[in-house]
Amino acid sequence: MKGDIPVLMVEGNNLAEAWEKSVVSVYQQGCDMRTEYDKPDDPPSKDSTMTIVLHDPLAEPMIHKSLPCGLEDLQEYVL
């Protein structure tokens, strides 16, 4: 059926690795979808259902160096 949201799965040794793989997977295999956040000239957003398997969930690094928010936002999240 056209327009189905794909179900994707990635595996990683730690959270940072799995997060990066999930972003790449959605970019490459996710479906295009317009959202209320898209401006008229923006390309469509990407969407999928994602299963992430962590082999060692407490392993470092837990935070990816390309975290989309800043360190201040991360500190607020931790608090």
Distance bins in CASP14 RR format, pairs under 12 A and 6 or more apart:
PFRMAT RR
TARGET T0000
AUTHOR 0000-0000-0000
RMODE 2
METHOD distances of the structure
MODEL  1
1 31 0 0 0 0 0 1 0 0 0 0 0
2 31 0 0 0 0 1 0 0 0 0 0 0
2 32 0 0 0 0 0 1 0 0 0 0 0
3 30 0 0 0 0 0 1 0 0 0 0 0
3 31 1 0 1 0 0 0 0 0 0 0 0
3 32 0 0 0 0 1 0 0 0 0 0 0
3 33 0 0 0 0 1 0 0 0 0 0 0
3 34 0 0 0 0 0 1 0 0 0 0 0
3 44 0 0 0 0 0 1 0 0 0 0 0
3 47 0 0 0 0 1 0 0 0 0 0 0
3 48 0 0 0 0 0 1 0 0 0 0 0
4 30 0 0 0 0 0 1 0 0 0 0 0
4 31 1 0 0 1 0 0 0 0 0 0 0
4 33 0 0 0 0 0 1 0 0 0 0 0
4 47 0 0 0 0 0 1 0 0 0 0 0
4 48 0 0 0 0 0 1 0 0 0 0 0
4 49 0 0 0 0 0 1 0 0 0 0 0
5 26 0 0 0 0 0 1 0 0 0 0 0
5 29 0 0 0 0 0 1 0 0 0 0 0
5 30 1 0 0 1 0 0 0 0 0 0 0
5 31 1 0 1 0 0 0 0 0 0 0 0
5 32 0 0 0 0 0 1 0 0 0 0 0
5 33 1 0 0 1 0 0 0 0 0 0 0
5 45 0 0 0 0 0 1 0 0 0 0 0
5 46 0 0 0 0 0 1 0 0 0 0 0
5 47 1 0 1 0 0 0 0 0 0 0 0
5 48 1 0 0 1 0 0 0 0 0 0 0
5 49 1 0 1 0 0 0 0 0 0 0 0
5 50 0 0 0 0 0 1 0 0 0 0 0
6 25 0 0 0 0 1 0 0 0 0 0 0
6 26 0 0 0 0 1 0 0 0 0 0 0
6 28 0 0 0 0 0 1 0 0 0 0 0
6 29 1 0 1 0 0 0 0 0 0 0 0
6 30 1 0 1 0 0 0 0 0 0 0 0
6 31 1 0 0 1 0 0 0 0 0 0 0
6 32 0 0 0 0 0 1 0 0 0 0 0
6 33 0 0 0 0 0 1 0 0 0 0 0
6 46 0 0 0 0 1 0 0 0 0 0 0
6 47 0 0 0 0 1 0 0 0 0 0 0
6 48 1 0 1 0 0 0 0 0 0 0 0
6 49 1 0 0 1 0 0 0 0 0 0 0
6 50 0 0 0 0 1 0 0 0 0 0 0
6 51 0 0 0 0 0 1 0 0 0 0 0
7 25 0 0 0 0 0 1 0 0 0 0 0
7 26 0 0 0 0 0 1 0 0 0 0 0
7 29 0 0 0 0 1 0 0 0 0 0 0
7 30 0 0 0 0 0 1 0 0 0 0 0
7 31 0 0 0 0 0 1 0 0 0 0 0
7 47 0 0 0 0 0 1 0 0 0 0 0
7 48 1 0 0 1 0 0 0 0 0 0 0
7 49 1 0 1 0 0 0 0 0 0 0 0
7 50 1 0 0 1 0 0 0 0 0 0 0
7 51 1 0 0 1 0 0 0 0 0 0 0
8 18 0 0 0 0 0 1 0 0 0 0 0
8 21 0 0 0 0 1 0 0 0 0 0 0
8 22 1 0 0 1 0 0 0 0 0 0 0
8 23 0 0 0 0 0 1 0 0 0 0 0
8 24 0 0 0 0 0 1 0 0 0 0 0
8 25 1 0 1 0 0 0 0 0 0 0 0
8 26 1 0 0 1 0 0 0 0 0 0 0
8 27 0 0 0 0 0 1 0 0 0 0 0
8 28 0 0 0 0 1 0 0 0 0 0 0
8 29 1 0 1 0 0 0 0 0 0 0 0
8 30 1 0 0 1 0 0 0 0 0 0 0
8 31 0 0 0 0 0 1 0 0 0 0 0
8 46 0 0 0 0 0 1 0 0 0 0 0
8 47 0 0 0 0 0 1 0 0 0 0 0
8 48 1 0 1 0 0 0 0 0 0 0 0
8 49 1 0 0 1 0 0 0 0 0 0 0
8 50 1 0 1 0 0 0 0 0 0 0 0
8 51 1 0 0 1 0 0 0 0 0 0 0
8 52 0 0 0 0 1 0 0 0 0 0 0
8 53 0 0 0 0 0 1 0 0 0 0 0
9 18 0 0 0 0 0 1 0 0 0 0 0
9 21 0 0 0 0 1 0 0 0 0 0 0
9 22 0 0 0 0 1 0 0 0 0 0 0
9 25 0 0 0 0 1 0 0 0 0 0 0
9 26 0 0 0 0 0 1 0 0 0 0 0
9 29 0 0 0 0 0 1 0 0 0 0 0
9 48 0 0 0 0 0 1 0 0 0 0 0
9 49 0 0 0 0 1 0 0 0 0 0 0
9 50 1 0 0 1 0 0 0 0 0 0 0
9 51 1 0 1 0 0 0 0 0 0 0 0
9 52 1 0 0 1 0 0 0 0 0 0 0
9 53 1 0 0 1 0 0 0 0 0 0 0
10 17 0 0 0 0 1 0 0 0 0 0 0
10 18 1 0 1 0 0 0 0 0 0 0 0
10 19 0 0 0 0 1 0 0 0 0 0 0
10 20 0 0 0 0 1 0 0 0 0 0 0
10 21 1 0 1 0 0 0 0 0 0 0 0
10 22 1 0 1 0 0 0 0 0 0 0 0
10 23 0 0 0 0 1 0 0 0 0 0 0
10 24 0 0 0 0 1 0 0 0 0 0 0
10 25 1 0 1 0 0 0 0 0 0 0 0
10 26 0 0 0 0 1 0 0 0 0 0 0
10 28 0 0 0 0 0 1 0 0 0 0 0
10 29 0 0 0 0 0 1 0 0 0 0 0
10 48 0 0 0 0 0 1 0 0 0 0 0
10 50 1 0 0 1 0 0 0 0 0 0 0
10 51 1 0 0 1 0 0 0 0 0 0 0
10 52 1 0 1 0 0 0 0 0 0 0 0
10 53 1 0 0 1 0 0 0 0 0 0 0
10 54 0 0 0 0 1 0 0 0 0 0 0
10 55 0 0 0 0 0 1 0 0 0 0 0
11 17 0 0 0 0 1 0 0 0 0 0 0
11 18 1 0 0 1 0 0 0 0 0 0 0
11 21 1 0 0 1 0 0 0 0 0 0 0
11 22 0 0 0 0 0 1 0 0 0 0 0
11 25 0 0 0 0 0 1 0 0 0 0 0
11 50 0 0 0 0 0 1 0 0 0 0 0
11 51 0 0 0 0 1 0 0 0 0 0 0
11 52 1 0 0 1 0 0 0 0 0 0 0
11 53 1 0 1 0 0 0 0 0 0 0 0
11 54 1 0 0 1 0 0 0 0 0 0 0
11 55 1 0 0 1 0 0 0 0 0 0 0
11 56 0 0 0 0 0 1 0 0 0 0 0
11 57 0 0 0 0 0 1 0 0 0 0 0
12 18 1 0 1 0 0 0 0 0 0 0 0
12 19 0 0 0 0 1 0 0 0 0 0 0
12 20 0 0 0 0 1 0 0 0 0 0 0
12 21 1 0 0 1 0 0 0 0 0 0 0
12 22 0 0 0 0 1 0 0 0 0 0 0
12 25 0 0 0 0 0 1 0 0 0 0 0
12 51 0 0 0 0 0 1 0 0 0 0 0
12 52 1 0 0 1 0 0 0 0 0 0 0
12 53 1 0 0 1 0 0 0 0 0 0 0
12 54 1 0 0 1 0 0 0 0 0 0 0
12 55 1 0 1 0 0 0 0 0 0 0 0
12 56 0 0 0 0 1 0 0 0 0 0 0
12 57 0 0 0 0 1 0 0 0 0 0 0
12 59 0 0 0 0 1 0 0 0 0 0 0
12 64 0 0 0 0 0 1 0 0 0 0 0
13 19 0 0 0 0 0 1 0 0 0 0 0
13 20 0 0 0 0 0 1 0 0 0 0 0
13 21 0 0 0 0 0 1 0 0 0 0 0
13 52 0 0 0 0 0 1 0 0 0 0 0
13 53 0 0 0 0 0 1 0 0 0 0 0
13 54 1 0 0 1 0 0 0 0 0 0 0
13 55 1 0 1 0 0 0 0 0 0 0 0
13 56 1 0 1 0 0 0 0 0 0 0 0
13 57 0 0 0 0 1 0 0 0 0 0 0
13 58 0 0 0 0 0 1 0 0 0 0 0
13 59 1 0 0 1 0 0 0 0 0 0 0
13 60 0 0 0 0 0 1 0 0 0 0 0
13 61 0 0 0 0 0 1 0 0 0 0 0
13 62 0 0 0 0 0 1 0 0 0 0 0
14 20 0 0 0 0 0 1 0 0 0 0 0
14 21 0 0 0 0 0 1 0 0 0 0 0
14 52 0 0 0 0 0 1 0 0 0 0 0
14 53 0 0 0 0 0 1 0 0 0 0 0
14 54 1 0 0 1 0 0 0 0 0 0 0
14 55 0 0 0 0 1 0 0 0 0 0 0
14 56 1 0 0 1 0 0 0 0 0 0 0
14 57 1 0 0 1 0 0 0 0 0 0 0
14 58 0 0 0 0 1 0 0 0 0 0 0
14 59 1 0 1 0 0 0 0 0 0 0 0
14 60 1 0 0 1 0 0 0 0 0 0 0
14 61 1 0 0 1 0 0 0 0 0 0 0
14 62 1 0 0 1 0 0 0 0 0 0 0
14 63 0 0 0 0 1 0 0 0 0 0 0
14 64 0 0 0 0 1 0 0 0 0 0 0
15 21 0 0 0 0 0 1 0 0 0 0 0
15 22 0 0 0 0 0 1 0 0 0 0 0
15 52 0 0 0 0 1 0 0 0 0 0 0
15 53 0 0 0 0 0 1 0 0 0 0 0
15 54 1 0 0 1 0 0 0 0 0 0 0
15 55 0 0 0 0 0 1 0 0 0 0 0
15 56 0 0 0 0 1 0 0 0 0 0 0
15 57 1 0 0 1 0 0 0 0 0 0 0
15 58 0 0 0 0 1 0 0 0 0 0 0
15 59 1 0 0 1 0 0 0 0 0 0 0
15 60 0 0 0 0 1 0 0 0 0 0 0
15 61 1 0 0 1 0 0 0 0 0 0 0
15 62 1 0 1 0 0 0 0 0 0 0 0
15 63 1 0 0 1 0 0 0 0 0 0 0
15 64 1 0 0 1 0 0 0 0 0 0 0
15 67 0 0 0 0 0 1 0 0 0 0 0
16 22 0 0 0 0 0 1 0 0 0 0 0
16 23 0 0 0 0 0 1 0 0 0 0 0
16 52 0 0 0 0 0 1 0 0 0 0 0
16 54 0 0 0 0 0 1 0 0 0 0 0
16 56 0 0 0 0 0 1 0 0 0 0 0
16 57 0 0 0 0 0 1 0 0 0 0 0
16 59 0 0 0 0 1 0 0 0 0 0 0
16 60 0 0 0 0 1 0 0 0 0 0 0
16 61 1 0 1 0 0 0 0 0 0 0 0
16 62 1 0 0 1 0 0 0 0 0 0 0
16 63 1 0 0 1 0 0 0 0 0 0 0
16 64 1 0 1 0 0 0 0 0 0 0 0
16 65 1 0 0 1 0 0 0 0 0 0 0
16 66 0 0 0 0 1 0 0 0 0 0 0
16 67 0 0 0 0 1 0 0 0 0 0 0
17 23 0 0 0 0 0 1 0 0 0 0 0
17 24 0 0 0 0 0 1 0 0 0 0 0
17 52 0 0 0 0 0 1 0 0 0 0 0
17 53 0 0 0 0 0 1 0 0 0 0 0
17 54 0 0 0 0 1 0 0 0 0 0 0
17 55 0 0 0 0 1 0 0 0 0 0 0
17 56 0 0 0 0 1 0 0 0 0 0 0
17 57 0 0 0 0 0 1 0 0 0 0 0
17 59 0 0 0 0 1 0 0 0 0 0 0
17 60 0 0 0 0 0 1 0 0 0 0 0
17 61 0 0 0 0 1 0 0 0 0 0 0
17 62 0 0 0 0 0 1 0 0 0 0 0
17 63 0 0 0 0 0 1 0 0 0 0 0
17 64 0 0 0 0 1 0 0 0 0 0 0
17 65 0 0 0 0 0 1 0 0 0 0 0
18 24 0 0 0 0 0 1 0 0 0 0 0
18 25 0 0 0 0 0 1 0 0 0 0 0
18 50 0 0 0 0 1 0 0 0 0 0 0
18 51 0 0 0 0 0 1 0 0 0 0 0
18 52 1 0 1 0 0 0 0 0 0 0 0
18 53 1 0 0 1 0 0 0 0 0 0 0
18 54 1 0 1 0 0 0 0 0 0 0 0
18 55 0 0 0 0 1 0 0 0 0 0 0
18 56 0 0 0 0 0 1 0 0 0 0 0
18 57 0 0 0 0 1 0 0 0 0 0 0
18 59 0 0 0 0 0 1 0 0 0 0 0
18 61 0 0 0 0 0 1 0 0 0 0 0
18 62 0 0 0 0 0 1 0 0 0 0 0
18 64 0 0 0 0 1 0 0 0 0 0 0
19 25 0 0 0 0 0 1 0 0 0 0 0
19 26 0 0 0 0 0 1 0 0 0 0 0
19 50 0 0 0 0 0 1 0 0 0 0 0
19 52 1 0 0 1 0 0 0 0 0 0 0
19 54 0 0 0 0 1 0 0 0 0 0 0
19 57 0 0 0 0 0 1 0 0 0 0 0
19 61 0 0 0 0 0 1 0 0 0 0 0
19 62 0 0 0 0 1 0 0 0 0 0 0
19 63 0 0 0 0 1 0 0 0 0 0 0
19 64 1 0 1 0 0 0 0 0 0 0 0
19 65 0 0 0 0 0 1 0 0 0 0 0
19 66 0 0 0 0 1 0 0 0 0 0 0
19 67 0 0 0 0 1 0 0 0 0 0 0
19 68 0 0 0 0 0 1 0 0 0 0 0
20 26 0 0 0 0 0 1 0 0 0 0 0
20 27 0 0 0 0 0 1 0 0 0 0 0
20 52 0 0 0 0 0 1 0 0 0 0 0
20 61 0 0 0 0 0 1 0 0 0 0 0
20 63 0 0 0 0 0 1 0 0 0 0 0
20 64 1 0 1 0 0 0 0 0 0 0 0
20 65 0 0 0 0 1 0 0 0 0 0 0
20 66 1 0 0 1 0 0 0 0 0 0 0
20 67 0 0 0 0 0 1 0 0 0 0 0
20 68 0 0 0 0 0 1 0 0 0 0 0
21 27 0 0 0 0 0 1 0 0 0 0 0
21 28 0 0 0 0 0 1 0 0 0 0 0
21 29 0 0 0 0 0 1 0 0 0 0 0
21 50 0 0 0 0 1 0 0 0 0 0 0
21 51 0 0 0 0 0 1 0 0 0 0 0
21 52 0 0 0 0 1 0 0 0 0 0 0
21 53 0 0 0 0 0 1 0 0 0 0 0
21 54 0 0 0 0 0 1 0 0 0 0 0
21 64 0 0 0 0 0 1 0 0 0 0 0
22 28 0 0 0 0 0 1 0 0 0 0 0
22 29 0 0 0 0 0 1 0 0 0 0 0
22 30 0 0 0 0 0 1 0 0 0 0 0
22 46 0 0 0 0 0 1 0 0 0 0 0
22 48 0 0 0 0 1 0 0 0 0 0 0
22 49 0 0 0 0 0 1 0 0 0 0 0
22 50 1 0 1 0 0 0 0 0 0 0 0
22 51 0 0 0 0 1 0 0 0 0 0 0
22 52 1 0 1 0 0 0 0 0 0 0 0
22 53 0 0 0 0 0 1 0 0 0 0 0
22 54 0 0 0 0 0 1 0 0 0 0 0
22 64 0 0 0 0 0 1 0 0 0 0 0
23 29 0 0 0 0 0 1 0 0 0 0 0
23 30 0 0 0 0 0 1 0 0 0 0 0
23 46 0 0 0 0 1 0 0 0 0 0 0
23 48 0 0 0 0 0 1 0 0 0 0 0
23 50 0 0 0 0 1 0 0 0 0 0 0
23 52 0 0 0 0 0 1 0 0 0 0 0
23 64 0 0 0 0 1 0 0 0 0 0 0
23 66 0 0 0 0 1 0 0 0 0 0 0
23 67 0 0 0 0 0 1 0 0 0 0 0
23 68 0 0 0 0 1 0 0 0 0 0 0
24 30 0 0 0 0 0 1 0 0 0 0 0
24 46 0 0 0 0 0 1 0 0 0 0 0
24 48 0 0 0 0 0 1 0 0 0 0 0
24 50 0 0 0 0 0 1 0 0 0 0 0
24 64 0 0 0 0 0 1 0 0 0 0 0
24 66 0 0 0 0 0 1 0 0 0 0 0
25 46 0 0 0 0 1 0 0 0 0 0 0
25 48 1 0 0 1 0 0 0 0 0 0 0
25 49 0 0 0 0 0 1 0 0 0 0 0
25 50 1 0 0 1 0 0 0 0 0 0 0
25 51 0 0 0 0 0 1 0 0 0 0 0
25 52 0 0 0 0 1 0 0 0 0 0 0
26 32 0 0 0 0 0 1 0 0 0 0 0
26 33 0 0 0 0 0 1 0 0 0 0 0
26 45 0 0 0 0 1 0 0 0 0 0 0
26 46 1 0 1 0 0 0 0 0 0 0 0
26 47 1 0 0 1 0 0 0 0 0 0 0
26 48 1 0 1 0 0 0 0 0 0 0 0
26 49 0 0 0 0 1 0 0 0 0 0 0
26 50 1 0 0 1 0 0 0 0 0 0 0
26 52 0 0 0 0 0 1 0 0 0 0 0
27 43 0 0 0 0 0 1 0 0 0 0 0
27 45 0 0 0 0 0 1 0 0 0 0 0
27 46 1 0 1 0 0 0 0 0 0 0 0
27 47 0 0 0 0 0 1 0 0 0 0 0
27 48 0 0 0 0 1 0 0 0 0 0 0
27 50 0 0 0 0 0 1 0 0 0 0 0
28 46 0 0 0 0 1 0 0 0 0 0 0
28 48 0 0 0 0 0 1 0 0 0 0 0
29 46 0 0 0 0 1 0 0 0 0 0 0
29 47 0 0 0 0 0 1 0 0 0 0 0
29 48 1 0 0 1 0 0 0 0 0 0 0
29 49 0 0 0 0 0 1 0 0 0 0 0
29 50 0 0 0 0 0 1 0 0 0 0 0
30 44 0 0 0 0 0 1 0 0 0 0 0
30 45 0 0 0 0 1 0 0 0 0 0 0
30 46 1 0 1 0 0 0 0 0 0 0 0
30 47 1 0 0 1 0 0 0 0 0 0 0
30 48 1 0 1 0 0 0 0 0 0 0 0
30 49 0 0 0 0 1 0 0 0 0 0 0
30 50 0 0 0 0 1 0 0 0 0 0 0
31 44 0 0 0 0 1 0 0 0 0 0 0
31 45 0 0 0 0 1 0 0 0 0 0 0
31 46 1 0 0 1 0 0 0 0 0 0 0
31 47 1 0 1 0 0 0 0 0 0 0 0
31 48 1 0 0 1 0 0 0 0 0 0 0
31 49 0 0 0 0 0 1 0 0 0 0 0
32 38 0 0 0 0 0 1 0 0 0 0 0
32 42 0 0 0 0 0 1 0 0 0 0 0
32 43 1 0 0 1 0 0 0 0 0 0 0
32 44 1 1 0 0 0 0 0 0 0 0 0
32 45 1 0 0 1 0 0 0 0 0 0 0
32 46 1 0 0 1 0 0 0 0 0 0 0
32 47 0 0 0 0 1 0 0 0 0 0 0
32 48 0 0 0 0 0 1 0 0 0 0 0
33 42 0 0 0 0 0 1 0 0 0 0 0
33 43 0 0 0 0 0 1 0 0 0 0 0
33 44 1 0 1 0 0 0 0 0 0 0 0
33 45 1 0 1 0 0 0 0 0 0 0 0
33 46 1 0 0 1 0 0 0 0 0 0 0
33 47 1 0 1 0 0 0 0 0 0 0 0
33 48 0 0 0 0 1 0 0 0 0 0 0
34 40 0 0 0 0 1 0 0 0 0 0 0
34 42 0 0 0 0 1 0 0 0 0 0 0
34 43 0 0 0 0 1 0 0 0 0 0 0
34 44 1 0 1 0 0 0 0 0 0 0 0
34 45 1 0 0 1 0 0 0 0 0 0 0
34 46 0 0 0 0 0 1 0 0 0 0 0
34 47 0 0 0 0 0 1 0 0 0 0 0
35 42 0 0 0 0 1 0 0 0 0 0 0
35 43 0 0 0 0 0 1 0 0 0 0 0
35 44 0 0 0 0 1 0 0 0 0 0 0
35 45 1 0 1 0 0 0 0 0 0 0 0
35 46 0 0 0 0 0 1 0 0 0 0 0
35 47 0 0 0 0 1 0 0 0 0 0 0
36 42 0 0 0 0 0 1 0 0 0 0 0
36 45 0 0 0 0 0 1 0 0 0 0 0
37 44 0 0 0 0 0 1 0 0 0 0 0
37 45 1 0 0 1 0 0 0 0 0 0 0
38 44 1 0 0 1 0 0 0 0 0 0 0
38 45 1 0 0 1 0 0 0 0 0 0 0
38 46 0 0 0 0 0 1 0 0 0 0 0
38 47 0 0 0 0 0 1 0 0 0 0 0
39 45 0 0 0 0 0 1 0 0 0 0 0
54 62 0 0 0 0 0 1 0 0 0 0 0
56 62 0 0 0 0 0 1 0 0 0 0 0
61 67 0 0 0 0 0 1 0 0 0 0 0
62 74 0 0 0 0 0 1 0 0 0 0 0
62 78 0 0 0 0 0 1 0 0 0 0 0
63 69 0 0 0 0 0 1 0 0 0 0 0
63 70 0 0 0 0 0 1 0 0 0 0 0
63 71 0 0 0 0 1 0 0 0 0 0 0
63 73 0 0 0 0 0 1 0 0 0 0 0
63 74 1 0 0 1 0 0 0 0 0 0 0
63 75 0 0 0 0 0 1 0 0 0 0 0
63 77 0 0 0 0 0 1 0 0 0 0 0
63 78 0 0 0 0 1 0 0 0 0 0 0
64 70 0 0 0 0 0 1 0 0 0 0 0
64 74 0 0 0 0 0 1 0 0 0 0 0
65 71 0 0 0 0 0 1 0 0 0 0 0
65 74 0 0 0 0 0 1 0 0 0 0 0
67 73 0 0 0 0 1 0 0 0 0 0 0
67 74 1 0 0 1 0 0 0 0 0 0 0
67 75 0 0 0 0 0 1 0 0 0 0 0
67 77 0 0 0 0 0 1 0 0 0 0 0
68 74 0 0 0 0 0 1 0 0 0 0 0
69 75 0 0 0 0 0 1 0 0 0 0 0
69 76 0 0 0 0 1 0 0 0 0 0 0
69 77 1 0 0 1 0 0 0 0 0 0 0
69 78 0 0 0 0 0 1 0 0 0 0 0
70 76 0 0 0 0 1 0 0 0 0 0 0
70 77 0 0 0 0 0 1 0 0 0 0 0
71 77 0 0 0 0 0 1 0 0 0 0 0
71 78 0 0 0 0 0 1 0 0 0 0 0
72 78 0 0 0 0 0 1 0 0 0 0 0
72 79 0 0 0 0 0 1 0 0 0 0 0
73 79 0 0 0 0 0 1 0 0 0 0 0
END
